[in-house]
Amino acid sequence: MAKRIDVSDLNIYYGNFLAVEGVNVSIEPRSITALIGPSGCGKSTFLRSINRMHEVIPGGRVEGKIVMDGQDLYGPDVDPVDVRRQIGMVFQRPNPFPTMSIYENVAAGIRLNAKKMKKSDLDDLVERSLRGANLWIEVKDRLNRPGAGLSGGQQQRLCIARAIAVEPDVLLMDEPASALDPISTLAIEDLMADLKERFTIVIVTHNMQQAARVSEQTGFFNLNGVGQPGRLIEFNPTEKIFSNPDEKATEDYISGRFG
Ligand SMILES: Nc1ncnc2c1ncn2[C@@H]1O[C@H](COP(=O)(O)OP(=O)(O)OP(=O)(O)O)[C@@H](O)[C@H]1O
């Protein structure tokens, strides 16, 4: 079930380095939120803080609050592993488990969550997830072949199938199409449009046409200089960001004047 995320006064550190400062934002369920901004402004860092992947990096820590449908994700009793199950992630480079079969790649997340399931139920869930990722028709006759044998675009859809198989509430995507050709990119964008009916989606992208095509809301991150923290400068409906942004820096960035 798609959930809403409310971020307040979030600071994100790598050791003593304050990488992202003072983020306040609400991310709506059943919609796509795009994060844009120049390299190094903290988009990926912010994304990883949402599902508590940031703290896996030594010295990685946050201050502030991230609340998902009323649940404080950094609360004292919250298990980060549980948060990562509820908030799935898809990365820039497709990363299927290379020696595992297509079927096992999708089943892997479910097995990791130690859910005991009848074979027929698992079969159904694998099929449903592959259908959900628009990949079923292409792979249904070779489910037992290695995931690494698929094209890059198919591998990325396999990773999306693996992510949705555990039925998360939120999907985080860090430049999910940047390693793909234009046709595969469009397949991923079409898929995202389907997925937003069921999930809250947050995507980091360098491709502004992509942000404009797929998202309802856009956040623009910026930084004043090397060594300075990144900040969320503007968050608005995508249409407004690309036609009449509130901030001059947003306009300069989207019109290609820097970054
Ligand atoms: N593992 C790390 N250890 C220390 N600093 C890091 C680490 N990862 C990122 N940083 C720093 O945090 C800041 C934000 O980086 P981040 O990768 O989040 O930016 P980004 O906006 O996603 O950049 P890009 O668009 O190039 O991917 C940068 O100054 C970066 O050097």
The ligand as a Gaussian input file, in Angstrom:
#p B3LYP/6-31G(d) Opt

LIG

0 1
 N       30.411000       7.264000       0.959000
 C       30.668000       8.581000       1.081000
 N       31.561000       9.034000       1.985000
 C       31.804000      10.364000       2.120000
 N       31.190000      11.334000       1.402000
 C       30.300000      10.934000       0.504000
 C       29.974000       9.556000       0.276000
 N       29.041000       9.473000      -0.699000
 C       28.782000      10.744000      -1.067000
 N       29.532000      11.631000      -0.354000
 C       29.524000      13.101000      -0.484000
 O       28.233000      13.595000      -0.158000
 C       27.876000      14.670000      -1.035000
 C       26.584000      14.319000      -1.751000
 O       26.821000      13.201000      -2.640000
 P       25.652000      12.462000      -3.431000
 O       26.252000      11.294000      -4.108000
 O       24.513000      12.258000      -2.526000
 O       25.264000      13.584000      -4.496000
 P       24.343000      13.453000      -5.781000
 O       23.576000      14.731000      -5.863000
 O       23.575000      12.197000      -5.745000
 O       25.455000      13.413000      -6.927000
 P       25.432000      12.721000      -8.373000
 O       24.370000      13.434000      -9.129000
 O       26.802000      13.001000      -8.896000
 O       25.160000      11.260000      -8.182000
 C       29.070000      14.872000      -1.971000
 O       29.891000      15.901000      -1.434000
 C       29.782000      13.526000      -1.912000
 O       31.169000      13.683000      -2.167000

